């Protein structure tokens, strides 16, 4: 299906300001469709004026559709639908005419001109399925009267409201709750859902005859903050605004739409929705997220305390082997602390691992005497889950420390490069593989000793690497000679559970 912008560009002479007005109208017209119990189709004349092109379509949530097929992109010659011609040429709403029959369904067709700054840009065809017509209730009569008022405002160019972009996914709709006010802000009708929402706020009476602004202000408790003038104006319908009202019992979202079908304010619509449970769940999630971040923060602090204690103990030892073992423990604890510190600053259990890798490199390289060995990172690890980030930080720490200890002599210098490549890798046997993270750590040191087997040989650090990479991360680990000299450690880790 072609987009609205594509249809405008290929078929019409509408300028950018006209298109912006059309977009604003289309973002709002679900309300007109629901209040009318009718389908809406927007027709705009083509560039040469000989035809109409359908730019957009909306079906009602409140009644049966009169169009089973999508109409967007259809072209109709001028003259085939006389009501469109009259509405476009005369700039007035056209309601006369007998119902049309479509697949044995009677459909009442009306045409509403779409005006902007005195010019008629197109016509909305309002199509009502009459198959289920019955004696309307008070709610349906209020809906239809409100739809008529909005249609007159569209024809006059006063609706939608310029600069009042509404997120329809987050705003209340007609079925959520509707209140009709007169010009004084008094309630003339409240739908059952609207009445239930105000009962949730603490209202114990019926709403008809009440001044909505004052009633709303009285319901909001002083402990929740003062109810400012903007809220009173919104609830009275004097301005197109939206807000939320919160009391001890509940939270209600409101949106006010002034009605000026003939240029004078005759009243307003207030759409409202009870969002008490939604806000409660949001607060629970926020509390949970805050708790998780606080836990990570405290774990980081505790790990740093453990590292400091180990460091103090190391300084008191005379045995070089024991001191070296404690220093390695400090680095391992420190790498885990870095991950928890990063997690404590995020909203979920995922981290940008590049920052962690850079900090691990800096921490390990501090042990290199007077800068003899340097380290750098290339490529990107991307976003990793905490389940992957924590063991990977430890693995990176062990590999870098192993390079410092064994690749260079007491006075030798060199460079260590950590490279990360992330992408979809082919699985064995030609089958499709998942997303993989390929990490290589290359040094330019003395290389591997004769007969060295990385899968069996090695110190405690390499044993930790093998255990974490193969057992916990489900990846592979290998050490091979680098070209022209040195050693390359190769890690392949699946990361399909990360982002």
MARZAMAR-144569 format. One record per residue (C-alpha): residue in three letters; chain; y, z, x. Coordinates in nm, 2 decimals, padded with zeros to 4 digits, always signed. Layout:
REM MARZAMAR-144569
['ALA' 'A' [Y Z X]] ...
REM end
This chain:
REM MARZAMAR-144569
['UNK' 'A' [+00.00 +00.00 +00.00]] ['UNK' 'A' [+00.34 -00.10 +00.15]] ['UNK' 'A' [+00.59 +00.18 +00.22]] ['UNK' 'A' [+00.92 +00.21 +00.03]] ['UNK' 'A' [+01.12 +00.12 +00.35]] ['UNK' 'A' [+00.90 -00.19 +00.40]] ['UNK' 'A' [+00.96 -00.31 +00.04]] ['UNK' 'A' [+01.33 -00.25 +00.07]] ['UNK' 'A' [+01.36 -00.44 +00.40]] ['UNK' 'A' [+01.15 -00.74 +00.28]] ['UNK' 'A' [+01.28 -00.78 -00.08]] ['UNK' 'A' [+01.62 -00.62 -00.14]] ['UNK' 'A' [+01.98 -00.60 -00.02]] ['UNK' 'A' [+02.00 -00.22 -00.03]] ['UNK' 'A' [+02.20 -00.07 +00.25]] ['UNK' 'A' [+02.10 +00.25 +00.45]] ['UNK' 'A' [+02.31 +00.47 +00.22]] ['UNK' 'A' [+02.14 +00.32 -00.09]] ['UNK' 'A' [+01.80 +00.37 +00.06]] ['UNK' 'A' [+01.88 +00.74 +00.14]] ['UNK' 'A' [+01.98 +00.79 -00.22]] ['UNK' 'A' [+01.65 +00.63 -00.33]] ['UNK' 'A' [+01.45 +00.86 -00.10]] ['UNK' 'A' [+01.64 +01.16 -00.24]] ['UNK' 'A' [+01.57 +01.05 -00.60]] ['UNK' 'A' [+01.20 +00.99 -00.53]] ['UNK' 'A' [+01.17 +01.34 -00.36]] ['UNK' 'A' [+01.30 +01.49 -00.69]] ['UNK' 'A' [+01.16 +01.28 -00.97]] ['UNK' 'A' [+00.83 +01.46 -01.01]] ['UNK' 'A' [+01.04 +01.70 -01.22]] ['UNK' 'A' [+01.16 +01.42 -01.45]] ['UNK' 'A' [+00.80 +01.29 -01.48]] ['UNK' 'A' [+00.66 +01.63 -01.57]] ['UNK' 'A' [+00.94 +01.71 -01.82]] ['UNK' 'A' [+00.90 +01.37 -01.98]] ['UNK' 'A' [+00.52 +01.38 -01.99]] ['UNK' 'A' [+00.56 +01.02 -01.86]] ['UNK' 'A' [+00.49 +00.79 -01.57]] ['UNK' 'A' [+00.79 +00.67 -01.37]] ['UNK' 'A' [+00.82 +00.33 -01.19]] ['UNK' 'A' [+01.13 +00.24 -00.99]] ['UNK' 'A' [+01.23 -00.13 -01.02]] ['UNK' 'A' [+01.50 -00.28 -00.79]] ['UNK' 'A' [+01.63 -00.63 -00.81]] ['UNK' 'A' [+01.52 -00.86 -00.53]] ['UNK' 'A' [+01.76 -01.02 -00.28]] ['UNK' 'A' [+01.81 -01.33 -00.49]] ['UNK' 'A' [+01.82 -01.14 -00.82]] ['UNK' 'A' [+01.54 -01.35 -00.98]] ['UNK' 'A' [+01.28 -01.07 -00.98]] ['UNK' 'A' [+01.23 -00.70 -00.97]] ['UNK' 'A' [+01.02 -00.52 -00.71]] ['UNK' 'A' [+00.85 -00.19 -00.77]] ['UNK' 'A' [+00.95 +00.05 -00.49]] ['UNK' 'A' [+00.78 +00.38 -00.61]] ['UNK' 'A' [+00.57 +00.53 -00.88]] ['UNK' 'A' [+00.51 +00.88 -01.01]] ['UNK' 'A' [+00.25 +01.01 -01.25]] ['UNK' 'A' [+00.30 +01.33 -01.46]] ['UNK' 'A' [+00.11 +01.66 -01.40]] ['UNK' 'A' [+00.17 +01.75 -01.77]] ['UNK' 'A' [+00.02 +01.46 -01.96]] ['UNK' 'A' [-00.21 +01.15 -01.94]] ['UNK' 'A' [-00.10 +00.86 -01.73]] ['UNK' 'A' [-00.01 +00.52 -01.88]] ['UNK' 'A' [-00.08 +00.33 -01.56]] ['UNK' 'A' [-00.43 +00.34 -01.42]] ['UNK' 'A' [-00.34 +00.10 -01.14]] ['UNK' 'A' [-00.09 +00.14 -00.87]] ['UNK' 'A' [+00.23 -00.05 -00.94]] ['UNK' 'A' [+00.41 -00.01 -00.60]] ['UNK' 'A' [+00.48 -00.35 -00.45]] ['UNK' 'A' [+00.44 -00.55 -00.78]] ['UNK' 'A' [+00.70 -00.82 -00.85]] ['UNK' 'A' [+00.82 -00.91 -01.20]] ['UNK' 'A' [+01.04 -01.21 -01.29]] ['UNK' 'A' [+01.37 -01.12 -01.45]] ['UNK' 'A' [+01.35 -01.18 -01.82]] ['UNK' 'A' [+00.99 -01.07 -01.86]] ['UNK' 'A' [+01.09 -00.71 -01.93]] ['UNK' 'A' [+01.42 -00.73 -02.13]] ['UNK' 'A' [+01.47 -00.35 -02.13]] ['UNK' 'A' [+01.50 -00.36 -01.75]] ['UNK' 'A' [+01.76 -00.64 -01.77]] ['UNK' 'A' [+01.97 -00.45 -02.03]] ['UNK' 'A' [+01.96 -00.12 -01.83]] ['UNK' 'A' [+02.05 -00.30 -01.51]] ['UNK' 'A' [+02.33 -00.52 -01.66]] ['UNK' 'A' [+02.48 -00.27 -01.90]] ['UNK' 'A' [+02.42 +00.05 -01.69]] ['UNK' 'A' [+02.28 +00.25 -01.99]] ['UNK' 'A' [+01.96 +00.41 -02.09]] ['UNK' 'A' [+01.76 +00.18 -02.32]] ['UNK' 'A' [+01.52 +00.33 -02.56]] ['UNK' 'A' [+01.49 +00.08 -02.84]] ['UNK' 'A' [+01.18 -00.13 -02.89]] ['UNK' 'A' [+00.83 -00.09 -03.03]] ['UNK' 'A' [+00.55 +00.07 -02.82]] ['UNK' 'A' [+00.36 -00.15 -02.59]] ['UNK' 'A' [-00.02 -00.16 -02.60]] ['UNK' 'A' [-00.21 -00.13 -02.27]] ['UNK' 'A' [-00.59 -00.13 -02.28]] ['UNK' 'A' [-00.58 +00.00 -02.64]] ['UNK' 'A' [-00.33 +00.27 -02.55]] ['UNK' 'A' [+00.02 +00.28 -02.71]] ['UNK' 'A' [+00.29 +00.33 -02.45]] ['UNK' 'A' [+00.66 +00.40 -02.52]] ['UNK' 'A' [+00.88 +00.24 -02.26]] ['UNK' 'A' [+01.23 +00.34 -02.17]] ['UNK' 'A' [+01.46 +00.23 -01.90]] ['UNK' 'A' [+01.70 +00.45 -01.70]] ['UNK' 'A' [+01.96 +00.29 -01.47]] ['UNK' 'A' [+01.98 +00.45 -01.12]] ['UNK' 'A' [+02.35 +00.47 -01.03]] ['UNK' 'A' [+02.51 +00.56 -00.70]] ['UNK' 'A' [+02.89 +00.56 -00.65]] ['UNK' 'A' [+02.94 +00.35 -00.96]] ['UNK' 'A' [+02.68 +00.09 -00.87]] ['UNK' 'A' [+02.34 +00.04 -01.04]] ['UNK' 'A' [+02.08 +00.02 -00.77]] ['UNK' 'A' [+01.78 -00.02 -00.99]] ['UNK' 'A' [+01.60 +00.10 -01.30]] ['UNK' 'A' [+01.34 +00.37 -01.37]] ['UNK' 'A' [+01.09 +00.26 -01.63]] ['UNK' 'A' [+00.97 +00.57 -01.81]] ['UNK' 'A' [+00.63 +00.51 -01.97]] ['UNK' 'A' [+00.48 +00.76 -02.21]] ['UNK' 'A' [+00.12 +00.75 -02.32]] ['UNK' 'A' [+00.13 +00.81 -02.70]] ['UNK' 'A' [-00.24 +00.84 -02.75]] ['UNK' 'A' [-00.23 +01.22 -02.76]] ['UNK' 'A' [+00.10 +01.26 -02.94]] ['UNK' 'A' [+00.11 +01.57 -03.17]] ['UNK' 'A' [+00.37 +01.80 -03.32]] ['UNK' 'A' [+00.55 +01.93 -03.02]] ['UNK' 'A' [+00.58 +02.30 -02.94]] ['UNK' 'A' [+00.90 +02.48 -02.84]] ['UNK' 'A' [+00.80 +02.44 -02.47]] ['UNK' 'A' [+00.75 +02.07 -02.51]] ['UNK' 'A' [+01.08 +02.03 -02.70]] ['UNK' 'A' [+01.26 +02.21 -02.42]] ['UNK' 'A' [+01.09 +01.99 -02.16]] ['UNK' 'A' [+01.19 +01.67 -02.34]] ['UNK' 'A' [+01.55 +01.78 -02.39]] ['UNK' 'A' [+01.57 +01.88 -02.02]] ['UNK' 'A' [+01.42 +01.54 -01.93]] ['UNK' 'A' [+01.68 +01.37 -02.14]] ['UNK' 'A' [+01.96 +01.56 -01.97]] ['UNK' 'A' [+01.83 +01.47 -01.62]] ['UNK' 'A' [+01.79 +01.10 -01.72]] ['UNK' 'A' [+02.16 +01.09 -01.83]] ['UNK' 'A' [+02.26 +01.25 -01.50]] ['UNK' 'A' [+02.06 +00.98 -01.31]] ['UNK' 'A' [+02.22 +00.71 -01.51]] ['UNK' 'A' [+02.57 +00.86 -01.44]] ['UNK' 'A' [+02.49 +00.90 -01.07]] ['UNK' 'A' [+02.51 +01.28 -01.06]] ['UNK' 'A' [+02.14 +01.35 -01.00]] ['UNK' 'A' [+01.99 +01.40 -00.75]] ['UNK' 'A' [+02.24 +01.62 -00.58]] ['UNK' 'A' [+02.38 +01.48 -00.26]] ['UNK' 'A' [+02.29 +01.68 +00.05]] ['UNK' 'A' [+02.04 +01.90 -00.15]] ['UNK' 'A' [+01.72 +01.79 +00.01]] ['UNK' 'A' [+01.43 +01.98 -00.15]] ['UNK' 'A' [+01.08 +02.04 -00.01]] ['UNK' 'A' [+00.88 +01.97 -00.33]] ['UNK' 'A' [+00.56 +02.11 -00.17]] ['UNK' 'A' [+00.73 +02.45 -00.13]] ['UNK' 'A' [+00.96 +02.45 -00.44]] ['UNK' 'A' [+00.85 +02.56 -00.79]] ['UNK' 'A' [+00.76 +02.29 -01.04]] ['UNK' 'A' [+00.81 +02.28 -01.42]] ['UNK' 'A' [+00.46 +02.40 -01.49]] ['UNK' 'A' [+00.50 +02.71 -01.26]] ['UNK' 'A' [+00.78 +02.85 -01.49]] ['UNK' 'A' [+01.09 +02.72 -01.66]] ['UNK' 'A' [+01.40 +02.89 -01.80]] ['UNK' 'A' [+01.67 +02.70 -01.99]] ['UNK' 'A' [+02.02 +02.85 -01.98]] ['UNK' 'A' [+02.33 +02.77 -02.18]] ['UNK' 'A' [+02.67 +02.72 -02.02]] ['UNK' 'A' [+02.73 +03.09 -02.01]] ['UNK' 'A' [+02.42 +03.16 -01.81]] ['UNK' 'A' [+02.23 +03.31 -02.11]] ['UNK' 'A' [+01.86 +03.24 -02.15]] ['UNK' 'A' [+01.79 +03.01 -02.45]] ['UNK' 'A' [+01.42 +02.96 -02.36]] ['UNK' 'A' [+01.17 +03.10 -02.11]] ['UNK' 'A' [+00.82 +02.95 -02.07]] ['UNK' 'A' [+00.52 +03.19 -02.08]] ['UNK' 'A' [+00.48 +03.15 -01.70]] ['UNK' 'A' [+00.85 +03.23 -01.64]] ['UNK' 'A' [+00.83 +03.54 -01.87]] ['UNK' 'A' [+00.52 +03.66 -01.68]] ['UNK' 'A' [+00.70 +03.61 -01.35]] ['UNK' 'A' [+00.99 +03.83 -01.46]] ['UNK' 'A' [+00.76 +04.09 -01.60]] ['UNK' 'A' [+00.61 +04.10 -01.25]] ['UNK' 'A' [+00.96 +04.18 -01.12]] ['UNK' 'A' [+00.98 +04.47 -01.36]] ['UNK' 'A' [+01.15 +04.33 -01.68]] ['UNK' 'A' [+01.01 +04.50 -01.98]] ['UNK' 'A' [+01.17 +04.30 -02.26]] ['UNK' 'A' [+01.19 +03.94 -02.38]] ['UNK' 'A' [+01.43 +03.71 -02.19]] ['UNK' 'A' [+01.60 +03.51 -02.46]] ['UNK' 'A' [+01.97 +03.62 -02.49]] ['UNK' 'A' [+01.98 +03.79 -02.15]] ['UNK' 'A' [+02.22 +03.68 -01.88]] ['UNK' 'A' [+01.98 +03.57 -01.61]] ['UNK' 'A' [+02.22 +03.64 -01.32]] ['UNK' 'A' [+02.29 +04.00 -01.41]] ['UNK' 'A' [+01.94 +04.07 -01.52]] ['UNK' 'A' [+01.80 +03.93 -01.19]] ['UNK' 'A' [+02.05 +04.14 -00.99]] ['UNK' 'A' [+01.96 +04.46 -01.18]] ['UNK' 'A' [+01.59 +04.40 -01.11]] ['UNK' 'A' [+01.64 +04.37 -00.73]] ['UNK' 'A' [+01.62 +04.72 -00.59]] ['UNK' 'A' [+01.91 +04.84 -00.36]] ['UNK' 'A' [+01.65 +04.93 -00.09]] ['UNK' 'A' [+01.57 +04.57 -00.06]] ['UNK' 'A' [+01.92 +04.48 +00.04]] ['UNK' 'A' [+02.23 +04.39 -00.17]] ['UNK' 'A' [+02.20 +04.10 -00.42]] ['UNK' 'A' [+02.49 +03.88 -00.31]] ['UNK' 'A' [+02.71 +03.65 -00.52]] ['UNK' 'A' [+02.50 +03.34 -00.42]] ['UNK' 'A' [+02.19 +03.49 -00.60]] ['UNK' 'A' [+02.39 +03.55 -00.91]] ['UNK' 'A' [+02.53 +03.20 -00.91]] ['UNK' 'A' [+02.18 +03.06 -00.85]] ['UNK' 'A' [+02.02 +03.26 -01.13]] ['UNK' 'A' [+02.31 +03.16 -01.36]] ['UNK' 'A' [+02.26 +02.79 -01.28]] ['UNK' 'A' [+02.62 +02.73 -01.16]] ['UNK' 'A' [+02.51 +02.56 -00.84]] ['UNK' 'A' [+02.19 +02.37 -00.72]] ['UNK' 'A' [+02.04 +02.64 -00.50]] ['UNK' 'A' [+01.71 +02.81 -00.45]] ['UNK' 'A' [+01.61 +03.15 -00.32]] ['UNK' 'A' [+01.36 +03.43 -00.37]] ['UNK' 'A' [+01.39 +03.76 -00.55]] ['UNK' 'A' [+01.18 +04.05 -00.43]] ['UNK' 'A' [+01.12 +04.38 -00.60]] ['UNK' 'A' [+00.87 +04.66 -00.54]] ['UNK' 'A' [+00.63 +04.49 -00.78]] ['UNK' 'A' [+00.66 +04.13 -00.69]] ['UNK' 'A' [+00.83 +03.82 -00.54]] ['UNK' 'A' [+00.96 +03.53 -00.74]] ['UNK' 'A' [+01.09 +03.20 -00.61]] ['UNK' 'A' [+01.38 +03.04 -00.81]] ['UNK' 'A' [+01.55 +02.71 -00.81]] ['UNK' 'A' [+01.85 +02.63 -01.03]] ['UNK' 'A' [+01.95 +02.28 -01.14]] ['UNK' 'A' [+02.29 +02.25 -01.33]] ['UNK' 'A' [+02.27 +02.02 -01.62]] ['UNK' 'A' [+02.58 +01.79 -01.67]] ['UNK' 'A' [+02.46 +01.50 -01.87]] ['UNK' 'A' [+02.81 +01.39 -01.97]] ['UNK' 'A' [+03.00 +01.54 -01.68]] ['UNK' 'A' [+03.05 +01.88 -01.82]] ['UNK' 'A' [+02.82 +02.18 -01.76]] ['UNK' 'A' [+02.61 +02.24 -02.07]] ['UNK' 'A' [+02.36 +02.48 -01.91]] ['UNK' 'A' [+02.10 +02.47 -01.64]] ['UNK' 'A' [+01.73 +02.47 -01.56]] ['UNK' 'A' [+01.58 +02.74 -01.35]] ['UNK' 'A' [+01.24 +02.66 -01.21]] ['UNK' 'A' [+01.05 +02.97 -01.09]] ['UNK' 'A' [+00.72 +03.06 -00.94]] ['UNK' 'A' [+00.55 +03.39 -00.89]] ['UNK' 'A' [+00.47 +03.39 -00.51]] ['UNK' 'A' [+00.38 +03.76 -00.49]] ['UNK' 'A' [+00.02 +03.70 -00.37]] ['UNK' 'A' [+00.13 +03.42 -00.14]] ['UNK' 'A' [+00.38 +03.64 +00.04]] ['UNK' 'A' [+00.14 +03.92 +00.06]] ['UNK' 'A' [-00.12 +03.70 +00.24]] ['UNK' 'A' [+00.16 +03.57 +00.47]] ['UNK' 'A' [+00.25 +03.92 +00.56]] ['UNK' 'A' [-00.11 +04.01 +00.62]] ['UNK' 'A' [-00.15 +03.71 +00.85]] ['UNK' 'A' [+00.18 +03.80 +01.03]] ['UNK' 'A' [+00.06 +04.16 +01.07]] ['UNK' 'A' [-00.28 +04.04 +01.20]] ['UNK' 'A' [-00.12 +03.80 +01.45]] ['UNK' 'A' [+00.12 +04.08 +01.57]] ['UNK' 'A' [-00.18 +04.31 +01.61]] ['UNK' 'A' [-00.38 +04.06 +01.81]] ['UNK' 'A' [-00.08 +03.99 +02.04]] ['UNK' 'A' [-00.02 +04.36 +02.09]] ['UNK' 'A' [-00.39 +04.41 +02.18]] ['UNK' 'A' [-00.37 +04.13 +02.44]] ['UNK' 'A' [-00.05 +04.29 +02.57]] ['UNK' 'A' [-00.22 +04.63 +02.61]] ['UNK' 'A' [-00.53 +04.48 +02.76]] ['UNK' 'A' [-00.31 +04.30 +03.02]] ['UNK' 'A' [-00.13 +04.63 +03.10]] ['UNK' 'A' [-00.46 +04.82 +03.13]] ['UNK' 'A' [-00.60 +04.55 +03.36]] ['UNK' 'A' [-00.29 +04.56 +03.58]] ['UNK' 'A' [-00.33 +04.93 +03.60]] ['UNK' 'A' [-00.69 +04.89 +03.71]] ['UNK' 'A' [-00.59 +04.63 +03.97]] ['UNK' 'A' [-00.32 +04.87 +04.10]] ['UNK' 'A' [-00.57 +05.15 +04.13]] ['UNK' 'A' [-00.82 +04.93 +04.31]] ['UNK' 'A' [-00.54 +04.81 +04.55]] ['UNK' 'A' [-00.45 +05.17 +04.63]] ['UNK' 'A' [-00.81 +05.26 +04.69]] ['UNK' 'A' [-00.85 +04.95 +04.92]] ['UNK' 'A' [-00.56 +05.07 +05.14]] ['UNK' 'A' [-00.73 +05.40 +05.20]] ['UNK' 'A' [-01.05 +05.25 +05.33]] ['UNK' 'A' [-01.13 +05.20 +05.70]] ['UNK' 'A' [-01.43 +04.98 +05.63]] ['UNK' 'A' [-01.33 +04.61 +05.64]] ['UNK' 'A' [-01.62 +04.50 +05.42]] ['UNK' 'A' [-01.54 +04.76 +05.15]] ['UNK' 'A' [-01.17 +04.67 +05.16]] ['UNK' 'A' [-01.25 +04.30 +05.12]] ['UNK' 'A' [-01.47 +04.37 +04.82]] ['UNK' 'A' [-01.20 +04.57 +04.65]] ['UNK' 'A' [-00.94 +04.30 +04.72]] ['UNK' 'A' [-01.17 +04.05 +04.56]] ['UNK' 'A' [-01.20 +04.28 +04.26]] ['UNK' 'A' [-00.82 +04.30 +04.24]] ['UNK' 'A' [-00.80 +03.92 +04.22]] ['UNK' 'A' [-01.07 +03.89 +03.96]] ['UNK' 'A' [-00.90 +04.15 +03.74]] ['UNK' 'A' [-00.56 +03.99 +03.80]] ['UNK' 'A' [-00.68 +03.65 +03.68]] ['UNK' 'A' [-00.81 +03.80 +03.35]] ['UNK' 'A' [-00.48 +03.98 +03.31]] ['UNK' 'A' [-00.29 +03.65 +03.34]] ['UNK' 'A' [-00.48 +03.51 +03.05]] ['UNK' 'A' [-00.42 +03.81 +02.83]] ['UNK' 'A' [-00.05 +03.81 +02.92]] ['UNK' 'A' [-00.02 +03.45 +02.81]] ['UNK' 'A' [-00.22 +03.51 +02.49]] ['UNK' 'A' [+00.01 +03.80 +02.40]] ['UNK' 'A' [+00.30 +03.55 +02.38]] ['UNK' 'A' [+00.12 +03.31 +02.15]] ['UNK' 'A' [+00.07 +03.29 +01.77]] ['UNK' 'A' [-00.30 +03.20 +01.80]] ['UNK' 'A' [-00.59 +03.23 +02.03]] ['UNK' 'A' [-00.50 +02.92 +02.23]] ['UNK' 'A' [-00.30 +02.89 +02.55]] ['UNK' 'A' [-00.14 +02.61 +02.76]] ['UNK' 'A' [-00.37 +02.65 +03.06]] ['UNK' 'A' [-00.14 +02.47 +03.31]] ['UNK' 'A' [+00.08 +02.78 +03.33]] ['UNK' 'A' [-00.22 +03.00 +03.38]] ['UNK' 'A' [-00.36 +02.77 +03.65]] ['UNK' 'A' [-00.02 +02.77 +03.84]] ['UNK' 'A' [+00.00 +03.15 +03.83]] ['UNK' 'A' [-00.36 +03.18 +03.95]] ['UNK' 'A' [-00.28 +02.94 +04.24]] ['UNK' 'A' [+00.03 +03.15 +04.33]] ['UNK' 'A' [-00.17 +03.47 +04.32]] ['UNK' 'A' [-00.45 +03.35 +04.54]] ['UNK' 'A' [-00.22 +03.17 +04.79]] ['UNK' 'A' [-00.03 +03.49 +04.85]] ['UNK' 'A' [-00.33 +03.60 +05.06]] ['UNK' 'A' [-00.29 +03.30 +05.29]] ['UNK' 'A' [-00.14 +03.42 +05.61]] ['UNK' 'A' [+00.22 +03.30 +05.67]] ['UNK' 'A' [+00.18 +03.00 +05.45]] ['UNK' 'A' [-00.09 +02.83 +05.66]] ['UNK' 'A' [-00.26 +02.70 +05.35]] ['UNK' 'A' [-00.07 +02.55 +05.06]] ['UNK' 'A' [-00.20 +02.46 +04.71]] ['UNK' 'A' [-00.08 +02.23 +04.43]] ['UNK' 'A' [-00.20 +02.12 +04.09]] ['UNK' 'A' [-00.21 +01.77 +03.95]] ['UNK' 'A' [-00.30 +01.65 +03.60]] ['UNK' 'A' [-00.31 +01.88 +03.29]] ['UNK' 'A' [-00.56 +02.11 +03.15]] ['UNK' 'A' [-00.40 +02.10 +02.80]] ['UNK' 'A' [-00.44 +02.36 +02.54]] ['UNK' 'A' [-00.76 +02.58 +02.57]] ['UNK' 'A' [-00.90 +02.85 +02.35]] ['UNK' 'A' [-00.92 +03.20 +02.48]] ['UNK' 'A' [-01.30 +03.17 +02.50]] ['UNK' 'A' [-01.26 +02.89 +02.75]] ['UNK' 'A' [-00.94 +03.01 +02.93]] ['UNK' 'A' [-01.06 +03.35 +03.04]] ['UNK' 'A' [-01.37 +03.25 +03.22]] ['UNK' 'A' [-01.21 +02.93 +03.36]] ['UNK' 'A' [-00.93 +03.14 +03.51]] ['UNK' 'A' [-01.19 +03.36 +03.69]] ['UNK' 'A' [-01.37 +03.04 +03.80]] ['UNK' 'A' [-01.06 +02.89 +03.94]] ['UNK' 'A' [-00.98 +03.22 +04.12]] ['UNK' 'A' [-01.32 +03.23 +04.29]] ['UNK' 'A' [-01.32 +02.87 +04.40]] ['UNK' 'A' [-00.97 +02.90 +04.55]] ['UNK' 'A' [-01.06 +03.23 +04.73]] ['UNK' 'A' [-01.38 +03.07 +04.86]] ['UNK' 'A' [-01.17 +02.78 +05.01]] ['UNK' 'A' [-00.94 +03.02 +05.18]] ['UNK' 'A' [-01.22 +03.23 +05.33]] ['UNK' 'A' [-01.45 +02.95 +05.44]] ['UNK' 'A' [-01.27 +02.62 +05.47]] ['UNK' 'A' [-01.02 +02.72 +05.74]] ['UNK' 'A' [-01.04 +02.91 +06.07]] ['UNK' 'A' [-00.83 +03.22 +06.15]] ['UNK' 'A' [-00.53 +03.01 +06.26]] ['UNK' 'A' [-00.60 +02.68 +06.09]] ['UNK' 'A' [-00.39 +02.54 +05.81]] ['UNK' 'A' [-00.43 +02.29 +05.54]] ['UNK' 'A' [-00.39 +02.20 +05.17]] ['UNK' 'A' [-00.59 +02.27 +04.86]] ['UNK' 'A' [-00.55 +02.04 +04.55]] ['UNK' 'A' [-00.65 +02.13 +04.20]] ['UNK' 'A' [-00.68 +01.82 +03.97]] ['UNK' 'A' [-00.75 +01.83 +03.60]] ['UNK' 'A' [-00.84 +01.53 +03.38]] ['UNK' 'A' [-00.91 +01.57 +03.01]] ['UNK' 'A' [-01.07 +01.31 +02.79]] ['UNK' 'A' [-01.37 +01.19 +02.60]] ['UNK' 'A' [-01.66 +01.15 +02.84]] ['UNK' 'A' [-01.98 +00.95 +02.77]] ['UNK' 'A' [-02.29 +01.16 +02.73]] ['UNK' 'A' [-02.61 +01.10 +02.92]] ['UNK' 'A' [-02.82 +00.81 +02.80]] ['UNK' 'A' [-02.52 +00.62 +02.66]] ['UNK' 'A' [-02.48 +00.85 +02.36]] ['UNK' 'A' [-02.13 +00.94 +02.26]] ['UNK' 'A' [-02.01 +01.25 +02.44]] ['UNK' 'A' [-01.75 +01.51 +02.33]] ['UNK' 'A' [-01.42 +01.60 +02.49]] ['UNK' 'A' [-01.46 +01.71 +02.85]] ['UNK' 'A' [-01.24 +01.87 +03.11]] ['UNK' 'A' [-01.30 +01.74 +03.46]] ['UNK' 'A' [-01.17 +01.97 +03.73]] ['UNK' 'A' [-01.18 +01.90 +04.10]] ['UNK' 'A' [-01.07 +02.15 +04.37]] ['UNK' 'A' [-01.04 +01.97 +04.71]] ['UNK' 'A' [-00.97 +02.12 +05.05]] ['UNK' 'A' [-00.93 +01.95 +05.39]] ['UNK' 'A' [-01.11 +02.22 +05.58]] ['UNK' 'A' [-01.43 +02.23 +05.79]] ['UNK' 'A' [-01.66 +02.11 +05.52]] ['UNK' 'A' [-02.00 +02.24 +05.40]] ['UNK' 'A' [-02.25 +02.38 +05.65]] ['UNK' 'A' [-02.57 +02.19 +05.72]] ['UNK' 'A' [-02.83 +02.23 +05.45]] ['UNK' 'A' [-02.60 +02.41 +05.21]] ['UNK' 'A' [-02.72 +02.40 +04.84]] ['UNK' 'A' [-02.44 +02.50 +04.60]] ['UNK' 'A' [-02.69 +02.56 +04.32]] ['UNK' 'A' [-02.88 +02.83 +04.52]] ['UNK' 'A' [-02.67 +02.93 +04.82]] ['UNK' 'A' [-02.34 +03.10 +04.84]] ['UNK' 'A' [-02.18 +03.44 +04.82]] ['UNK' 'A' [-02.11 +03.65 +04.52]] ['UNK' 'A' [-01.80 +03.44 +04.43]] ['UNK' 'A' [-02.01 +03.12 +04.40]] ['UNK' 'A' [-02.28 +03.31 +04.20]] ['UNK' 'A' [-02.00 +03.42 +03.96]] ['UNK' 'A' [-01.88 +03.06 +03.93]] ['UNK' 'A' [-02.23 +02.93 +03.86]] ['UNK' 'A' [-02.29 +03.20 +03.59]] ['UNK' 'A' [-01.96 +03.14 +03.42]] ['UNK' 'A' [-01.95 +02.76 +03.43]] ['UNK' 'A' [-02.31 +02.70 +03.33]] ['UNK' 'A' [-02.40 +03.00 +03.13]] ['UNK' 'A' [-02.07 +03.08 +02.95]] ['UNK' 'A' [-01.88 +02.75 +02.94]] ['UNK' 'A' [-02.18 +02.52 +02.90]] ['UNK' 'A' [-02.06 +02.30 +03.19]] ['UNK' 'A' [-02.18 +02.17 +03.52]] ['UNK' 'A' [-02.08 +02.28 +03.88]] ['UNK' 'A' [-02.13 +02.10 +04.21]] ['UNK' 'A' [-01.99 +02.11 +04.57]] ['UNK' 'A' [-01.98 +01.79 +04.77]] ['UNK' 'A' [-01.82 +01.67 +05.10]] ['UNK' 'A' [-01.47 +01.54 +05.06]] ['UNK' 'A' [-01.34 +01.22 +05.22]] ['UNK' 'A' [-01.25 +01.21 +05.51]] ['UNK' 'A' [-01.30 +01.59 +05.56]] ['UNK' 'A' [-01.34 +01.91 +05.37]] ['UNK' 'A' [-01.51 +02.00 +05.05]] ['UNK' 'A' [-01.47 +01.90 +04.69]] ['UNK' 'A' [-01.58 +02.13 +04.40]] ['UNK' 'A' [-01.65 +01.94 +04.08]] ['UNK' 'A' [-01.65 +02.11 +03.74]] ['UNK' 'A' [-01.72 +01.94 +03.40]] ['UNK' 'A' [-01.66 +02.16 +03.10]] ['UNK' 'A' [-01.68 +02.08 +02.73]] ['UNK' 'A' [-01.36 +02.17 +02.54]] ['UNK' 'A' [-01.42 +02.03 +02.19]] ['UNK' 'A' [-01.34 +02.37 +02.04]] ['UNK' 'A' [-00.99 +02.37 +02.20]] ['UNK' 'A' [-00.69 +02.16 +02.12]] 
REM end
